């Protein structure tokens, strides 16, 4: 019995359902993209729900600490430029020390970093920051539903350690911003092109 149609496997229905659910999920995310304030307010609601769960149950401090460290890591990636100027300076200094670039390369245009306009490009875009943090918060809420993740710890030490870690990393990040003269936020009035003032 030979036919030209491929034999359907029992997993075809499961795969089609998976692709349909994935497409629906992506469409929902695409609809949420332009609504920045509403997205962050929803995330704030999830954080409030998570914190309420932690405070009322007096447990899952390790889950809370893990979430806080992950969110701090995301925040640092959000504040950092995609192309780190300190790494570019180190590479440039290494090239000068090795003598590379003088005879080996074709002539290049002169460039002075202070004269050239370079917009701030984040290492982690706002959309990815929101999506990753919201997913992490929702996963953390689900982790608080299981007693397996309720490890007994002395929570004041975790809180103190997190605040020390936060202060040290933010101080280093602010010093980096000052040294390389970049601001990761759009502060002030934006210029309008082609319109009346």
VENZIDA-V775535 format. One record per run of one state. SS is the DSSP state (~ for helix, > for strand, _ for the rest). FROM is the first residue (numbers start at 1). LEN is the number of residues. If there is no record, write none. Layout:
BEGIN
ss->SS from->FROM len->LEN
ss->SS from->FROM len->LEN
END
This chain:
BEGIN
ss->_ from->1 len->10
ss->~ from->11 len->22
ss->_ from->33 len->3
ss->~ from->36 len->22
ss->_ from->58 len->3
ss->~ from->61 len->19
ss->_ from->80 len->1
ss->> from->81 len->1
ss->_ from->82 len->3
ss->~ from->85 len->14
ss->_ from->99 len->23
ss->> from->122 len->1
ss->_ from->123 len->3
ss->~ from->126 len->18
ss->_ from->144 len->3
ss->~ from->147 len->3
ss->_ from->150 len->5
ss->~ from->155 len->26
ss->_ from->181 len->17
END
